[in-house]
Amino acid sequence: MNTDLALIWRVRWTGIRDTWSTAGTFATHREANKCVAQLQRFYPSAKFKIEYIGQEFSYDSSTKVEDSKF
């Protein structure tokens, strides 16, 4: 079975209403920072935060998984 482990980062931001919204989820912290940089150009007074939200496992569906026999 072929598995890939990805770290997940979420970019959240708020404007004048102080309501937090999700701008996106990203595989790397660098991608999340790029998102913040782009949003800051359009919304310079907004607040931003990057949250680490965990790990995601993805499985290669072309690989057959055998049932374990106990």
Backbone hydrogen bonds in HBPLUS format (Angstrom, degrees):
<---DONOR---> <-ACCEPTOR-->    atom                        ^
c    i                          cat <-CA-CA->   ^        H-A-AA   ^      H-
h    n   atom  resd res      DA  || num        DHA   H-A  angle D-A-AA Bond
n    s   type  num  typ     dist DA aas  dist angle  dist       angle   num
A0060-ASP N   A0002-ASN O   3.03 MM  58  5.41 151.6  2.11 163.2 167.1     1
A0004-ASP N   A0058-SER O   3.11 MM  54  5.44 156.6  2.16 150.1 156.4     2
A0058-SER N   A0004-ASP O   3.13 MM  54  5.44 161.7  2.16 153.9 158.8     3
A0006-ALA N   A0056-GLU O   3.03 MM  50  5.28 169.1  2.04 155.6 158.8     4
A0056-GLU N   A0006-ALA O   2.85 MM  50  5.28 160.5  1.89 154.2 160.9     5
A0008-ILE N   A0054-GLY O   2.91 MM  46  5.55 162.8  1.94 160.2 156.2     6
A0053-ILE N   A0008-ILE O   3.04 MM  45  5.73 162.5  2.08 149.7 154.7     7
A0009-TRP N   A0026-PHE O   2.81 MM  17  5.07 161.0  1.85 153.9 158.9     8
A0026-PHE N   A0009-TRP O   2.66 MM  17  5.07 157.9  1.70 151.2 159.3     9
A0010-ARG N   A0051-GLU O   2.82 MM  41  5.13 164.3  1.84 152.2 157.4    10
A0051-GLU N   A0010-ARG O   2.79 MM  41  5.13 167.3  1.80 155.2 158.4    11
A0011-VAL N   A0024-GLY O   2.94 MM  13  5.58 167.6  1.95 164.1 167.7    12
A0023-ALA N   A0011-VAL O   2.76 MM  12  5.41 161.0  1.80 149.8 155.9    13
A0012-ARG N   A0049-LYS O   2.88 MM  37  5.36 172.3  1.88 165.0 167.7    14
A0049-LYS N   A0012-ARG O   2.91 MM  37  5.36 150.6  1.99 153.8 153.8    15
A0013-TRP N   A0021-SER O   2.91 MM   8  5.50 154.9  1.97 152.5 160.9    16
A0021-SER N   A0013-TRP O   2.88 MM   8  5.50 160.2  1.92 155.2 160.9    17
A0014-THR N   A0047-LYS O   2.98 MM  33  5.38 148.5  2.08 146.6 153.8    18
A0047-LYS N   A0014-THR O   3.03 MM  33  5.38 154.9  2.10 148.3 155.3    19
A0018-ASP N   A0015-GLY O   3.40 MM   3  5.73 167.9  2.41 111.7 115.1    20
A0032-ALA N   A0028-THR O   3.22 MM   4  6.56 155.2  2.28 143.7 150.4    21
A0033-ASN N   A0029-HIS O   2.93 MM   4  6.22 153.0  2.00 148.5 155.7    22
A0034-LYS N   A0030-ARG O   3.04 MM   4  6.34 149.0  2.13 144.4 152.6    23
A0035-CYS N   A0031-GLU O   3.09 MM   4  6.40 151.6  2.17 145.2 152.3    24
A0036-VAL N   A0032-ALA O   3.08 MM   4  6.43 158.2  2.13 149.3 154.6    25
A0037-ALA N   A0033-ASN O   2.94 MM   4  6.19 160.1  1.98 149.3 154.7    26
A0038-GLN N   A0034-LYS O   3.01 MM   4  6.25 155.8  2.07 148.2 154.0    27
A0039-LEU N   A0035-CYS O   2.99 MM   4  6.24 163.5  2.02 153.3 157.8    28
A0040-GLN N   A0036-VAL O   2.87 MM   4  6.02 152.7  1.94 152.1 159.7    29
A0041-ARG N   A0038-GLN O   3.29 MM   3  5.50 136.4  2.49  99.5 110.2    30
A0042-PHE N   A0039-LEU O   3.09 MM   3  5.40 127.4  2.37 103.8 116.3    31
A0043-TYR N   A0039-LEU O   2.79 MM   4  5.91 152.5  1.87 156.1 165.6    32
A0046-ALA N   A0043-TYR O   3.19 MM   3  5.52 164.8  2.21 114.3 119.0    33
A0063-THR N   A0060-ASP O   3.28 MM   3  5.91 167.5  2.29 116.6 120.4    34
